[in-house]
């Protein structure tokens, strides 16, 4: 007779040995994993507790930044940002002035042609301005807008001085056009209003568009010193050629091309008999291998005086009186 099972007694199961099934193994593994995770969780909490002071400060700083951004945004929307900034700058200026840091002296180095008035206008007001409130960058930008100034530096020299260092452009010629007279550099850049009497050693060019090609003509004239010494003005004609006005009152009309060849012929005439230039009103070299001339005195006596000079100075070109 087989033993029966009493349904009133619970069935005992073994959880500890090899008789345990796969399901029991998986259950143990889950509990082991959960037990292993608890120390890590407690370690993270302890890390937060140890750094609670630093984290609270960081949060406080972040809160201040947020409030500052919100306030700045509100001021900008209300149009009060500029007024607030000006008030802060004015307060800082008053504090630094009270400390004896106001601008009392301006030292300028490298000035040659730029006027003191132009420098003062570029710097702006300095009286009642502290050395720290003065905007050196803006002053430098204003100085560089002037034609004379190639480069500028504006520096603070504590306790109460500004130092302005200038690098000026070099004047190359005087350009007259439309009733005005200006100095230009070698590239044709306008530097400032100027009279030829202020720069007696500079050549004078005139006419619309004469500034840009002036260097080519001036450099060519430097090869002919006798002619260059007599030159009063080089006038640009129709944007394509030059007329030379000499100190004797003679006008030499140059062709559009072969400038150096024509200048060499004219220079040779001047070198042989410079007195004859006073007899001439005009020399026209615009037609190829010949030139035409016009005398100041077209009378018989005037023609005789000129022909006596022309016999000495005649070159390879034919002439027409």
PyMOL commands that set and color helices and strands:
alter all, ss='L'
color gray80, all
select helices_A, chain A and resi 22-50+52-78+81-98+116-123+136-144+196-199+210-221+225-230+259-272+274-279+300-313
alter helices_A, ss='H'
color red, helices_A
select strands_A, chain A and resi 105-109+149-157+161-168+173-177+180-184+190-193+203-206+231-237+241-246+251-253+280-284+290-295+318-320
alter strands_A, ss='S'
color yellow, strands_A
deselect
rebuild
show_as cartoon
